[in-house]
Amino acid sequence: MRRMTFMFSIRKEIKKLNERIDRKIIKGESYDREAQRHKDLVLQLRKLESEASLARTLSLASFLF
């Protein structure tokens, strides 16, 4: 369950970052730092999701064989 909680918190932070980036775009401000943080969080989330997917697949395979 820790992984799911961590993934939820990453998604929540990505949502907040998106809102902050949108506000900066509207104001015409630079958002380089936020964009890099967003990119890092998305990569981290994708890694966690792929690991979870692999674990489900292996679990199913071990159940079938």
N, C-alpha and C positions, 0 to 999 in steps of 0.2 A: 504494500500500500504506500510505502514511502515514495516509490517511483512515481506513482500516480499523483500524489500530492505535489511532488517536485515539478512534474509536468504541468500541473494546474497553475502553480505559481509562476512558471515561465510564461505560460500563455497570458496570465494576468499582467505581467510586466510588459510583455510585447504590446498588449492593448494600450497600456498607459503610455508607452513610448510612441506608438502610432498617433495618439492624441497630441502628445507634445510636439512631434514632428509636424503634424498638420497645423498646429498653432504657429509654429516658427515659419512654415512656408507662407501662411497667410500674412504674417508680419514682415516677411522678406528677410528673415534672419538665417544665419548659417545653422545647419543641423548635422554637421559632419560627425560629431561625437555620438549623437543619438543614433545616427544611421549605422555606425560601426557597432554600437551596442546591440542594436536590433539584429544586425547580421549575425553576430556572435550567438545571440539567444536562439535565433532560428536554426542555426547549425546544431546547437546543443539539443534543441527539441527534436530535430530530425534524427539525431543519433539515438536519443532515448527511445523514440518511436520505432526505429528500425530494430533496436535491441529487443524491445518488447514484442515486436512482430516475430522476430526470430525465435524468441523463447516460446511463444504460442505455437509456432509451427513445429518446433522440436517436441513440445509437450504432446501435441496431437499425434505426431509420428511415433512417439514412444508408446502412446496409448493404442495405436493401431497395430504395432508390431511387437 
